[in-house]
Amino acid sequence: MRKAFNLFGFLVISLAVNACSEYEILQSMKVPKYELAESSSESKGAKFCATCHKQIYDQWITKSSHAVSTKNKAFISFKNKVTGNYILNKLLVEEMCYACHGNKEVNEGVNCETCHGLVISGESIAVTHEKKYKPGRVLLKESKFCAKCHELQEAMTVYSDWQRSTAAKNSITCQKCHMIPREEQKSYHGFDTIVISKDIYRDDLAIDDIQIDYPELSLIVVNKMTGHAVPAGGPSRVLVLAVSLFDEQGTELYSVSESFAKKFKLMPIVGLMPYKLLENTQLQSEEIRQVKFTLPEFFKDKAKKAIITLKFYEMSGEHLGDIAQAYWESEPIVFKEVDL
């Protein structure tokens, strides 16, 4: 009886500890990462800034994932799953998601005000520029500024990756790569990502040293980036190395793949949010990794060609990297064709 009671007590304590831990994680993620307006009228919106900064506005609205951070499929999918539950909607979407994804009332994602701040109440925009926006540029140029939203528990570790990187040692900040001046512009606000700019990784990822000694196929995958791992974020984006075998008529006989991503455990209380890292197979900064596949002996004489690709897939975070649930896939970042 006592043993049964002790076991029951242990289980209760364990659940309580886990619940407290998850509660602390949730609380830490609820803190808004940008300046909040006391009323919706205080938020001017990006179009107000566009009256003087049209070129920057055009870059942001057409090239930036920031502009659609409250309208993209992953965000909407997650939001729809909790809409019917008032508590989850309040806890996750209203207080947590919008803490990084931008002002709900304005619904422009991460807009000008999210990074630069609100206009000073009662002052003109000219005075706000002199007193607030110009001095604030010093902080905006530091990688630490990006960490407010791009460093999140174990799911998003781009900033800490960067801190350990060659780029950081050489004083190459996030902004120096992601806000590179284009066409002699003073600044660039496109914040290119693979979803919008299909060529951004073409010189950074490679497949080399392909060796076939049937039934084994080995190759090297290289991440040439000096700043962070690939994929950079959590479980919503996966890089997939795929090998397909074809016969002489071009019919696919067999395919196999290897995924590079972070794998998580979902929060038991919530059931949607990844929170505990189980496995990390990301390609780390400047990593050279050997990958081996064992091909079926059955296809040895039939297979005449192998096509090897690297592609990105994106899905809602709760699917934990399952590419069958992906709503987007990139064109091949790397494409190799090998005769067998």
BALOBA-1460 file (C-alpha; in Angstrom, 3 decimals):
// residues 340
<rec num="1" residu="m" x="0.000" y="0.000" z="0.000"/>
<rec num="2" residu="r" x="2.781" y="2.370" z="0.974"/>
<rec num="3" residu="k" x="4.693" y="1.554" z="-2.237"/>
<rec num="4" residu="a" x="1.560" y="2.280" z="-4.296"/>
<rec num="5" residu="f" x="1.092" y="5.583" z="-2.462"/>
<rec num="6" residu="n" x="4.745" y="6.523" z="-2.993"/>
<rec num="7" residu="l" x="4.465" y="5.788" z="-6.693"/>
<rec num="8" residu="f" x="1.269" y="7.841" z="-6.925"/>
<rec num="9" residu="g" x="2.932" y="10.686" z="-5.047"/>
<rec num="10" residu="f" x="5.943" y="10.568" z="-7.334"/>
<rec num="11" residu="l" x="3.689" y="10.777" z="-10.393"/>
<rec num="12" residu="v" x="1.787" y="13.740" z="-8.966"/>
<rec num="13" residu="i" x="5.024" y="15.573" z="-8.144"/>
<rec num="14" residu="s" x="6.474" y="14.814" z="-11.587"/>
<rec num="15" residu="l" x="3.370" y="16.149" z="-13.315"/>
<rec num="16" residu="a" x="3.436" y="19.250" z="-11.120"/>
<rec num="17" residu="v" x="7.113" y="19.915" z="-11.862"/>
<rec num="18" residu="n" x="6.560" y="19.462" z="-15.595"/>
<rec num="19" residu="a" x="3.487" y="21.684" z="-15.473"/>
<rec num="20" residu="c" x="5.446" y="24.392" z="-13.618"/>
<rec num="21" residu="s" x="8.284" y="24.128" z="-16.114"/>
<rec num="22" residu="e" x="5.898" y="24.439" z="-19.040"/>
<rec num="23" residu="y" x="4.119" y="27.323" z="-17.325"/>
<rec num="24" residu="e" x="7.424" y="29.182" z="-16.925"/>
<rec num="25" residu="i" x="8.240" y="28.604" z="-20.587"/>
<rec num="26" residu="l" x="4.831" y="29.886" z="-21.639"/>
<rec num="27" residu="q" x="5.133" y="32.930" z="-19.388"/>
<rec num="28" residu="s" x="8.570" y="33.832" z="-20.758"/>
<rec num="29" residu="m" x="7.238" y="33.675" z="-24.309"/>
<rec num="30" residu="k" x="4.306" y="36.009" z="-23.568"/>
<rec num="31" residu="v" x="6.425" y="39.128" z="-23.017"/>
<rec num="32" residu="p" x="5.906" y="41.501" z="-25.997"/>
<rec num="33" residu="k" x="9.124" y="41.993" z="-27.914"/>
<rec num="34" residu="y" x="8.191" y="45.430" z="-29.223"/>
<rec num="35" residu="e" x="6.752" y="48.713" z="-27.968"/>
<rec num="36" residu="l" x="3.036" y="48.443" z="-27.243"/>
<rec num="37" residu="a" x="0.546" y="51.188" z="-28.049"/>
<rec num="38" residu="e" x="-1.903" y="52.190" z="-25.321"/>
<rec num="39" residu="s" x="-4.564" y="52.681" z="-27.977"/>
<rec num="40" residu="s" x="-4.916" y="51.547" z="-31.589"/>
<rec num="41" residu="s" x="-4.819" y="55.178" z="-32.743"/>
<rec num="42" residu="e" x="-1.184" y="55.442" z="-31.616"/>
<rec num="43" residu="s" x="-0.132" y="52.890" z="-34.242"/>
<rec num="44" residu="k" x="0.410" y="54.625" z="-37.567"/>
<rec num="45" residu="g" x="1.048" y="51.520" z="-39.663"/>
<rec num="46" residu="a" x="3.554" y="50.925" z="-42.457"/>
<rec num="47" residu="k" x="1.692" y="52.966" z="-45.077"/>
<rec num="48" residu="f" x="2.209" y="56.076" z="-42.968"/>
<rec num="49" residu="c" x="5.974" y="55.492" z="-43.128"/>
<rec num="50" residu="a" x="5.679" y="54.817" z="-46.870"/>
<rec num="51" residu="t" x="4.749" y="58.432" z="-47.539"/>
<rec num="52" residu="c" x="8.448" y="59.263" z="-47.131"/>
<rec num="53" residu="h" x="10.106" y="55.827" z="-47.354"/>
<rec num="54" residu="k" x="8.326" y="54.269" z="-50.327"/>
<rec num="55" residu="q" x="11.343" y="52.291" z="-51.559"/>
<rec num="56" residu="i" x="11.828" y="50.676" z="-48.153"/>
<rec num="57" residu="y" x="8.091" y="50.016" z="-47.856"/>
<rec num="58" residu="d" x="8.051" y="48.322" z="-51.282"/>
<rec num="59" residu="q" x="10.980" y="46.100" z="-50.291"/>
<rec num="60" residu="w" x="9.261" y="45.141" z="-47.048"/>
<rec num="61" residu="i" x="5.815" y="44.456" z="-48.514"/>
<rec num="62" residu="t" x="7.065" y="42.400" z="-51.493"/>
<rec num="63" residu="k" x="10.249" y="40.699" z="-50.267"/>
<rec num="64" residu="s" x="9.932" y="40.271" z="-46.520"/>
<rec num="65" residu="s" x="8.488" y="37.344" z="-44.575"/>
<rec num="66" residu="h" x="8.108" y="39.861" z="-41.740"/>
<rec num="67" residu="a" x="5.267" y="41.497" z="-43.672"/>
<rec num="68" residu="v" x="3.221" y="38.284" z="-43.662"/>
<rec num="69" residu="s" x="4.104" y="36.956" z="-40.218"/>
<rec num="70" residu="t" x="0.433" y="37.122" z="-39.131"/>
<rec num="71" residu="k" x="-0.932" y="36.018" z="-42.501"/>
<rec num="72" residu="n" x="1.257" y="33.101" z="-43.582"/>
<rec num="73" residu="k" x="-0.064" y="29.537" z="-43.685"/>
<rec num="74" residu="a" x="1.795" y="28.316" z="-40.596"/>
<rec num="75" residu="f" x="0.449" y="31.140" z="-38.444"/>
<rec num="76" residu="i" x="-3.115" y="30.867" z="-39.769"/>
<rec num="77" residu="s" x="-3.098" y="27.058" z="-39.448"/>
<rec num="78" residu="f" x="-2.002" y="27.237" z="-35.809"/>
<rec num="79" residu="k" x="-4.464" y="30.040" z="-35.063"/>
<rec num="80" residu="n" x="-7.360" y="28.118" z="-36.583"/>
<rec num="81" residu="k" x="-6.611" y="25.072" z="-34.436"/>
<rec num="82" residu="v" x="-7.097" y="26.998" z="-31.194"/>
<rec num="83" residu="t" x="-9.765" y="29.513" z="-32.238"/>
<rec num="84" residu="g" x="-12.597" y="27.445" z="-30.743"/>
<rec num="85" residu="n" x="-10.865" y="27.160" z="-27.377"/>
<rec num="86" residu="y" x="-10.975" y="30.491" z="-25.514"/>
<rec num="87" residu="i" x="-8.230" y="29.589" z="-23.018"/>
<rec num="88" residu="l" x="-5.776" y="28.270" z="-25.620"/>
<rec num="89" residu="n" x="-6.565" y="31.131" z="-27.978"/>
<rec num="90" residu="k" x="-5.941" y="33.679" z="-25.227"/>
<rec num="91" residu="l" x="-2.824" y="31.953" z="-23.882"/>
<rec num="92" residu="l" x="-1.137" y="31.004" z="-27.167"/>
<rec num="93" residu="v" x="-2.300" y="33.291" z="-29.949"/>
<rec num="94" residu="e" x="-3.394" y="36.496" z="-28.242"/>
<rec num="95" residu="e" x="-0.543" y="36.726" z="-25.746"/>
<rec num="96" residu="m" x="2.289" y="34.620" z="-27.160"/>
<rec num="97" residu="c" x="2.219" y="34.520" z="-30.953"/>
<rec num="98" residu="y" x="1.547" y="38.231" z="-31.298"/>
<rec num="99" residu="a" x="4.377" y="38.954" z="-28.862"/>
<rec num="100" residu="c" x="6.763" y="38.426" z="-31.790"/>
<rec num="101" residu="h" x="4.530" y="38.333" z="-34.852"/>
<rec num="102" residu="g" x="3.407" y="41.956" z="-34.599"/>
<rec num="103" residu="n" x="0.562" y="44.186" z="-33.472"/>
<rec num="104" residu="k" x="-2.772" y="42.376" z="-33.776"/>
<rec num="105" residu="e" x="-4.755" y="45.577" z="-34.184"/>
<rec num="106" residu="v" x="-2.677" y="46.792" z="-37.126"/>
<rec num="107" residu="n" x="-2.268" y="43.247" z="-38.509"/>
<rec num="108" residu="e" x="0.771" y="44.052" z="-40.650"/>
<rec num="109" residu="g" x="3.060" y="41.441" z="-39.207"/>
<rec num="110" residu="v" x="6.465" y="42.739" z="-38.184"/>
<rec num="111" residu="n" x="6.187" y="46.257" z="-39.576"/>
<rec num="112" residu="c" x="8.173" y="49.485" z="-39.224"/>
<rec num="113" residu="e" x="6.851" y="50.186" z="-35.717"/>
<rec num="114" residu="t" x="7.697" y="46.695" z="-34.472"/>
<rec num="115" residu="c" x="11.414" y="47.408" z="-34.886"/>
<rec num="116" residu="h" x="11.659" y="51.212" z="-34.839"/>
<rec num="117" residu="g" x="8.973" y="51.909" z="-32.246"/>
<rec num="118" residu="l" x="5.921" y="54.165" z="-32.115"/>
<rec num="119" residu="v" x="5.795" y="57.861" z="-32.898"/>
<rec num="120" residu="i" x="6.299" y="59.891" z="-29.714"/>
<rec num="121" residu="s" x="2.858" y="60.843" z="-28.424"/>
<rec num="122" residu="g" x="2.081" y="64.522" z="-29.034"/>
<rec num="123" residu="e" x="5.184" y="65.069" z="-31.178"/>
<rec num="124" residu="s" x="5.580" y="65.400" z="-34.932"/>
<rec num="125" residu="i" x="7.175" y="62.656" z="-36.990"/>
<rec num="126" residu="a" x="10.167" y="64.964" z="-37.576"/>
<rec num="127" residu="v" x="10.732" y="65.317" z="-33.832"/>
<rec num="128" residu="t" x="10.292" y="61.551" z="-33.353"/>
<rec num="129" residu="h" x="12.991" y="60.930" z="-35.959"/>
<rec num="130" residu="e" x="15.464" y="63.221" z="-34.222"/>
<rec num="131" residu="k" x="14.741" y="62.156" z="-30.650"/>
<rec num="132" residu="k" x="13.980" y="58.469" z="-31.106"/>
<rec num="133" residu="y" x="14.515" y="56.857" z="-34.506"/>
<rec num="134" residu="k" x="17.987" y="58.189" z="-35.340"/>
<rec num="135" residu="p" x="19.505" y="57.393" z="-31.904"/>
<rec num="136" residu="g" x="17.769" y="54.003" z="-32.001"/>
<rec num="137" residu="r" x="19.672" y="52.936" z="-35.118"/>
<rec num="138" residu="v" x="22.668" y="51.996" z="-32.962"/>
<rec num="139" residu="l" x="20.707" y="49.171" z="-31.323"/>
<rec num="140" residu="l" x="19.064" y="48.174" z="-34.619"/>
<rec num="141" residu="k" x="22.488" y="47.380" z="-36.068"/>
<rec num="142" residu="e" x="23.327" y="44.838" z="-33.371"/>
<rec num="143" residu="s" x="22.608" y="41.111" z="-33.735"/>
<rec num="144" residu="k" x="21.262" y="41.142" z="-30.186"/>
<rec num="145" residu="f" x="18.294" y="43.175" z="-31.416"/>
<rec num="146" residu="c" x="17.198" y="40.306" z="-33.682"/>
<rec num="147" residu="a" x="17.549" y="37.860" z="-30.778"/>
<rec num="148" residu="k" x="14.404" y="39.234" z="-29.153"/>
<rec num="149" residu="c" x="12.356" y="37.077" z="-31.513"/>
<rec num="150" residu="h" x="14.949" y="34.822" z="-33.122"/>
<rec num="151" residu="e" x="16.159" y="33.221" z="-29.899"/>
<rec num="152" residu="l" x="13.337" y="31.279" z="-28.306"/>
<rec num="153" residu="q" x="13.980" y="28.421" z="-25.882"/>
<rec num="154" residu="e" x="15.280" y="25.425" z="-27.832"/>
<rec num="155" residu="a" x="13.047" y="25.965" z="-30.868"/>
<rec num="156" residu="m" x="14.795" y="29.057" z="-32.221"/>
<rec num="157" residu="t" x="18.517" y="29.349" z="-31.491"/>
<rec num="158" residu="v" x="19.729" y="31.438" z="-34.419"/>
<rec num="159" residu="y" x="21.308" y="34.093" z="-32.201"/>
<rec num="160" residu="s" x="23.185" y="31.637" z="-29.971"/>
<rec num="161" residu="d" x="24.288" y="29.767" z="-33.131"/>
<rec num="162" residu="w" x="25.625" y="33.065" z="-34.445"/>
<rec num="163" residu="q" x="27.415" y="33.848" z="-31.166"/>
<rec num="164" residu="r" x="29.518" y="30.675" z="-31.600"/>
<rec num="165" residu="s" x="30.098" y="31.225" z="-35.314"/>
<rec num="166" residu="t" x="32.965" y="32.425" z="-37.487"/>
<rec num="167" residu="a" x="30.711" y="35.277" z="-38.599"/>
<rec num="168" residu="a" x="30.458" y="36.576" z="-35.029"/>
<rec num="169" residu="k" x="34.231" y="36.328" z="-34.578"/>
<rec num="170" residu="n" x="34.613" y="38.435" z="-37.719"/>
<rec num="171" residu="s" x="31.981" y="40.955" z="-36.534"/>
<rec num="172" residu="i" x="29.547" y="39.992" z="-39.302"/>
<rec num="173" residu="t" x="26.135" y="40.725" z="-37.805"/>
<rec num="174" residu="c" x="22.713" y="39.385" z="-38.811"/>
<rec num="175" residu="q" x="22.037" y="42.724" z="-40.452"/>
<rec num="176" residu="k" x="25.185" y="42.572" z="-42.585"/>
<rec num="177" residu="c" x="23.864" y="39.420" z="-44.276"/>
<rec num="178" residu="h" x="20.099" y="39.895" z="-44.155"/>
<rec num="179" residu="m" x="19.980" y="43.636" z="-44.817"/>
<rec num="180" residu="i" x="22.671" y="43.858" z="-47.474"/>
<rec num="181" residu="p" x="22.575" y="47.112" z="-49.468"/>
<rec num="182" residu="r" x="21.129" y="46.405" z="-52.899"/>
<rec num="183" residu="e" x="21.731" y="48.559" z="-55.987"/>
<rec num="184" residu="e" x="23.642" y="51.202" z="-54.032"/>
<rec num="185" residu="q" x="20.778" y="51.635" z="-51.548"/>
<rec num="186" residu="k" x="21.658" y="52.744" z="-48.035"/>
<rec num="187" residu="s" x="19.600" y="49.956" z="-46.508"/>
<rec num="188" residu="y" x="17.569" y="46.947" z="-47.550"/>
<rec num="189" residu="h" x="14.415" y="45.837" z="-45.773"/>
<rec num="190" residu="g" x="13.532" y="42.707" z="-47.743"/>
<rec num="191" residu="f" x="14.890" y="40.314" z="-45.090"/>
<rec num="192" residu="d" x="15.079" y="37.614" z="-47.773"/>
<rec num="193" residu="t" x="14.105" y="34.059" z="-46.871"/>
<rec num="194" residu="i" x="14.069" y="30.899" z="-48.959"/>
<rec num="195" residu="v" x="10.258" y="31.071" z="-49.178"/>
<rec num="196" residu="i" x="10.427" y="34.348" z="-51.082"/>
<rec num="197" residu="s" x="13.913" y="34.388" z="-52.629"/>
<rec num="198" residu="k" x="14.610" y="30.988" z="-54.173"/>
<rec num="199" residu="d" x="18.311" y="31.596" z="-54.874"/>
<rec num="200" residu="i" x="19.583" y="32.712" z="-51.482"/>
<rec num="201" residu="y" x="21.117" y="29.331" z="-50.548"/>
<rec num="202" residu="r" x="22.475" y="28.302" z="-53.945"/>
<rec num="203" residu="d" x="26.077" y="29.201" z="-53.081"/>
<rec num="204" residu="d" x="25.798" y="28.161" z="-49.434"/>
<rec num="205" residu="l" x="24.782" y="24.503" z="-49.676"/>
<rec num="206" residu="a" x="26.542" y="21.797" z="-51.666"/>
<rec num="207" residu="i" x="26.610" y="18.065" z="-52.354"/>
<rec num="208" residu="d" x="30.096" y="16.710" z="-53.059"/>
<rec num="209" residu="d" x="32.155" y="13.517" z="-53.287"/>
<rec num="210" residu="i" x="29.359" y="11.217" z="-54.449"/>
<rec num="211" residu="q" x="30.575" y="7.613" z="-54.271"/>
<rec num="212" residu="i" x="28.616" y="4.536" z="-55.369"/>
<rec num="213" residu="d" x="29.839" y="1.107" z="-54.377"/>
<rec num="214" residu="y" x="26.635" y="-0.872" z="-54.715"/>
<rec num="215" residu="p" x="24.645" y="-1.250" z="-52.565"/>
<rec num="216" residu="e" x="26.159" y="1.735" z="-50.703"/>
<rec num="217" residu="l" x="25.866" y="5.329" z="-51.875"/>
<rec num="218" residu="s" x="27.830" y="7.900" z="-49.889"/>
<rec num="219" residu="l" x="28.130" y="11.659" z="-50.307"/>
<rec num="220" residu="i" x="29.112" y="14.824" z="-48.515"/>
<rec num="221" residu="v" x="26.627" y="17.589" z="-47.637"/>
<rec num="222" residu="v" x="28.196" y="20.983" z="-46.945"/>
<rec num="223" residu="n" x="26.822" y="24.041" z="-45.176"/>
<rec num="224" residu="k" x="29.149" y="26.858" z="-46.233"/>
<rec num="225" residu="m" x="27.338" y="29.491" z="-44.192"/>
<rec num="226" residu="t" x="29.529" y="31.056" z="-41.514"/>
<rec num="227" residu="g" x="26.685" y="32.489" z="-39.414"/>
<rec num="228" residu="h" x="24.209" y="29.796" z="-38.381"/>
<rec num="229" residu="a" x="22.842" y="26.305" z="-38.874"/>
<rec num="230" residu="v" x="20.506" y="25.225" z="-41.679"/>
<rec num="231" residu="p" x="17.551" y="25.186" z="-41.368"/>
<rec num="232" residu="a" x="17.912" y="28.184" z="-39.080"/>
<rec num="233" residu="g" x="14.673" y="27.874" z="-37.106"/>
<rec num="234" residu="g" x="12.585" y="25.295" z="-35.330"/>
<rec num="235" residu="p" x="10.458" y="22.389" z="-36.550"/>
<rec num="236" residu="s" x="8.465" y="24.363" z="-39.126"/>
<rec num="237" residu="r" x="11.227" y="24.227" z="-41.736"/>
<rec num="238" residu="v" x="13.129" y="21.118" z="-42.841"/>
<rec num="239" residu="l" x="15.970" y="20.598" z="-45.294"/>
<rec num="240" residu="v" x="15.679" y="17.258" z="-47.088"/>
<rec num="241" residu="l" x="18.358" y="15.341" z="-48.965"/>
<rec num="242" residu="a" x="16.602" y="12.979" z="-51.411"/>
<rec num="243" residu="v" x="17.986" y="10.209" z="-53.622"/>
<rec num="244" residu="s" x="15.876" y="8.713" z="-56.422"/>
<rec num="245" residu="l" x="16.788" y="5.825" z="-58.715"/>
<rec num="246" residu="f" x="15.544" y="5.670" z="-62.325"/>
<rec num="247" residu="d" x="15.609" y="2.992" z="-65.008"/>
<rec num="248" residu="e" x="16.697" y="3.637" z="-68.604"/>
<rec num="249" residu="q" x="13.131" y="4.694" z="-69.535"/>
<rec num="250" residu="g" x="13.170" y="7.376" z="-66.834"/>
<rec num="251" residu="t" x="10.759" y="5.577" z="-64.497"/>
<rec num="252" residu="e" x="11.447" y="6.120" z="-60.807"/>
<rec num="253" residu="l" x="12.256" y="2.799" z="-59.125"/>
<rec num="254" residu="y" x="13.110" y="3.808" z="-55.591"/>
<rec num="255" residu="s" x="13.599" y="6.855" z="-53.384"/>
<rec num="256" residu="v" x="15.112" y="7.485" z="-49.963"/>
<rec num="257" residu="s" x="15.729" y="10.673" z="-47.980"/>
<rec num="258" residu="e" x="17.506" y="12.193" z="-44.995"/>
<rec num="259" residu="s" x="16.105" y="15.196" z="-43.099"/>
<rec num="260" residu="f" x="18.040" y="18.003" z="-41.429"/>
<rec num="261" residu="a" x="15.992" y="19.696" z="-38.721"/>
<rec num="262" residu="k" x="15.182" y="19.895" z="-35.037"/>
<rec num="263" residu="k" x="12.838" y="17.282" z="-33.580"/>
<rec num="264" residu="f" x="10.758" y="18.180" z="-30.534"/>
<rec num="265" residu="k" x="8.300" y="16.871" z="-28.009"/>
<rec num="266" residu="l" x="4.948" y="18.649" z="-27.907"/>
<rec num="267" residu="m" x="3.726" y="20.280" z="-24.726"/>
<rec num="268" residu="p" x="1.433" y="17.743" z="-22.965"/>
<rec num="269" residu="i" x="-0.829" y="20.452" z="-21.547"/>
<rec num="270" residu="v" x="-1.249" y="22.320" z="-24.812"/>
<rec num="271" residu="g" x="-0.661" y="19.541" z="-27.318"/>
<rec num="272" residu="l" x="0.374" y="21.867" z="-30.127"/>
<rec num="273" residu="m" x="3.598" y="23.651" z="-29.256"/>
<rec num="274" residu="p" x="7.024" y="22.023" z="-29.585"/>
<rec num="275" residu="y" x="8.962" y="22.670" z="-26.399"/>
<rec num="276" residu="k" x="11.512" y="19.948" z="-25.585"/>
<rec num="277" residu="l" x="14.326" y="19.209" z="-28.010"/>
<rec num="278" residu="l" x="14.658" y="15.486" z="-28.688"/>
<rec num="279" residu="e" x="17.115" y="15.454" z="-31.580"/>
<rec num="280" residu="n" x="19.028" y="18.011" z="-33.620"/>
<rec num="281" residu="t" x="20.113" y="17.009" z="-37.125"/>
<rec num="282" residu="q" x="20.572" y="20.555" z="-38.465"/>
<rec num="283" residu="l" x="23.592" y="21.188" z="-40.651"/>
<rec num="284" residu="q" x="25.681" y="23.353" z="-38.375"/>
<rec num="285" residu="s" x="27.565" y="26.392" z="-39.580"/>
<rec num="286" residu="e" x="30.448" y="25.334" z="-41.882"/>
<rec num="287" residu="e" x="29.670" y="21.669" z="-41.255"/>
<rec num="288" residu="i" x="30.778" y="18.977" z="-43.698"/>
<rec num="289" residu="r" x="28.710" y="15.859" z="-43.099"/>
<rec num="290" residu="q" x="28.992" y="12.442" z="-44.704"/>
<rec num="291" residu="v" x="25.682" y="10.722" z="-45.421"/>
<rec num="292" residu="k" x="25.329" y="7.084" z="-46.490"/>
<rec num="293" residu="f" x="22.399" y="5.216" z="-48.020"/>
<rec num="294" residu="t" x="22.024" y="1.490" z="-48.591"/>
<rec num="295" residu="l" x="20.324" y="0.913" z="-51.941"/>
<rec num="296" residu="p" x="18.185" y="-2.210" z="-52.587"/>
<rec num="297" residu="e" x="20.128" y="-4.996" z="-54.306"/>
<rec num="298" residu="f" x="16.981" y="-5.694" z="-56.349"/>
<rec num="299" residu="f" x="17.543" y="-2.537" z="-58.421"/>
<rec num="300" residu="k" x="21.264" y="-3.007" z="-59.044"/>
<rec num="301" residu="d" x="20.920" y="-3.985" z="-62.717"/>
<rec num="302" residu="k" x="17.744" y="-2.004" z="-63.398"/>
<rec num="303" residu="a" x="18.768" y="1.385" z="-62.021"/>
<rec num="304" residu="k" x="20.682" y="3.462" z="-64.573"/>
<rec num="305" residu="k" x="20.571" y="6.910" z="-63.032"/>
<rec num="306" residu="a" x="20.409" y="8.545" z="-59.589"/>
<rec num="307" residu="i" x="19.095" y="12.051" z="-58.998"/>
<rec num="308" residu="i" x="20.130" y="13.693" z="-55.732"/>
<rec num="309" residu="t" x="18.546" y="16.908" z="-54.491"/>
<rec num="310" residu="l" x="18.449" y="19.260" z="-51.523"/>
<rec num="311" residu="k" x="15.085" y="20.931" z="-50.892"/>
<rec num="312" residu="f" x="13.410" y="22.920" z="-48.141"/>
<rec num="313" residu="y" x="9.939" y="22.101" z="-46.852"/>
<rec num="314" residu="e" x="7.734" y="24.160" z="-44.565"/>
<rec num="315" residu="m" x="4.840" y="23.054" z="-42.385"/>
<rec num="316" residu="s" x="3.009" y="24.163" z="-39.258"/>
<rec num="317" residu="g" x="5.170" y="23.696" z="-36.139"/>
<rec num="318" residu="e" x="2.971" y="21.098" z="-34.454"/>
<rec num="319" residu="h" x="3.631" y="18.654" z="-37.323"/>
<rec num="320" residu="l" x="7.215" y="18.398" z="-36.022"/>
<rec num="321" residu="g" x="8.945" y="18.352" z="-39.403"/>
<rec num="322" residu="d" x="6.664" y="15.822" z="-41.103"/>
<rec num="323" residu="i" x="7.112" y="16.748" z="-44.772"/>
<rec num="324" residu="a" x="3.924" y="14.878" z="-45.664"/>
<rec num="325" residu="q" x="2.161" y="17.774" z="-43.897"/>
<rec num="326" residu="a" x="4.160" y="20.456" z="-45.735"/>
<rec num="327" residu="y" x="2.238" y="23.288" z="-47.373"/>
<rec num="328" residu="w" x="5.312" y="24.529" z="-49.278"/>
<rec num="329" residu="e" x="8.446" y="23.078" z="-50.821"/>
<rec num="330" residu="s" x="11.281" y="24.833" z="-52.566"/>
<rec num="331" residu="e" x="12.779" y="24.162" z="-55.926"/>
<rec num="332" residu="p" x="15.947" y="22.060" z="-55.632"/>
<rec num="333" residu="i" x="18.674" y="24.124" z="-53.996"/>
<rec num="334" residu="v" x="21.186" y="21.549" z="-55.233"/>
<rec num="335" residu="f" x="20.563" y="19.103" z="-58.086"/>
<rec num="336" residu="k" x="22.930" y="16.260" z="-58.998"/>
<rec num="337" residu="e" x="22.454" y="13.590" z="-61.656"/>
<rec num="338" residu="v" x="24.691" y="10.502" z="-61.516"/>
<rec num="339" residu="d" x="24.932" y="7.591" z="-63.955"/>
<rec num="340" residu="l" x="24.988" y="4.191" z="-62.282"/>
